[in-house]
Amino acid sequence: MPDDTPPPLSLRRVEPALNMKRFYTLTLQPTLFGEVTLIRHWGRIGTRGQNLIETFADQEAAVSAFTRLARSKRARGYVPPA
């Protein structure tokens, strides 16, 4: 994959008053067929969570989706782990 690929992103949202302890991870991976997959992993901290894998035909579309999702999660209060 080209050098403009963002590194894996791990975010957390912990709000004790709401009993909220969540994680969210984004990763880009190349496929064997020249496509790029965006792997989303999320759930409550301490659980296995869930995965969603989206495949994109090109690098630009995958990076765009990665950036959009990262911005959305940060707007909802998710921050990198301390």
C-alpha positions in Angstrom: 0.0 0.0 0.0 1.2 3.6 -0.6 2.8 5.7 2.1 -0.3 7.9 2.5 -2.1 5.1 4.3 -3.1 6.2 7.8 -1.9 4.0 10.6 -4.5 2.0 12.6 -6.6 4.2 14.8 -7.8 3.2 18.3 -10.3 5.4 20.1 -12.1 5.2 23.4 -15.1 6.8 25.1 -15.4 6.5 28.8 -18.1 8.3 30.7 -18.7 6.9 34.2 -21.8 9.0 34.8 -23.4 7.2 31.8 -21.9 3.8 32.6 -20.3 4.1 29.1 -17.0 2.4 28.3 -16.6 1.8 24.6 -13.8 1.3 22.1 -13.6 1.8 18.3 -10.7 0.8 16.0 -10.2 1.5 12.3 -7.6 -0.3 10.2 -6.8 -0.3 6.4 -5.5 -3.6 4.9 -4.7 -4.5 1.3 -6.4 -7.5 -0.3 -4.8 -10.1 -2.5 -6.7 -8.7 -5.5 -5.5 -5.1 -5.3 -8.4 -3.7 -3.4 -8.3 -2.1 0.1 -10.4 -3.2 3.1 -11.5 -1.0 5.9 -11.8 -3.0 9.1 -14.0 -1.5 11.9 -13.9 -3.1 15.3 -16.1 -1.7 18.1 -17.8 -2.6 21.4 -17.8 -2.2 25.2 -14.3 -2.3 26.7 -13.7 -5.8 28.1 -15.7 -7.6 25.5 -14.9 -9.1 22.1 -16.9 -6.5 20.3 -18.0 -6.6 16.7 -16.3 -6.3 13.3 -17.4 -4.9 10.0 -15.2 -5.2 6.9 -15.8 -3.0 3.9 -13.9 -3.5 0.6 -13.0 -0.5 -1.6 -11.8 -0.6 -5.2 -9.1 2.0 -4.6 -6.9 3.5 -1.9 -8.5 7.0 -2.2 -12.0 5.7 -1.4 -10.8 3.7 1.5 -8.8 6.6 3.0 -11.8 8.9 2.5 -14.1 6.5 4.4 -11.4 6.0 7.2 -11.1 9.8 7.6 -14.9 10.3 7.6 -15.4 7.7 10.3 -12.6 9.0 12.4 -14.0 12.5 12.3 -17.4 11.3 13.2 -16.3 9.3 16.2 -14.1 12.1 17.5 -17.2 14.5 17.2 -19.1 12.0 19.4 -16.5 12.2 22.2 -14.1 9.3 21.3 -10.5 10.1 22.1 -7.2 8.1 21.7 -6.4 6.0 24.8 -4.2 7.7 27.4 
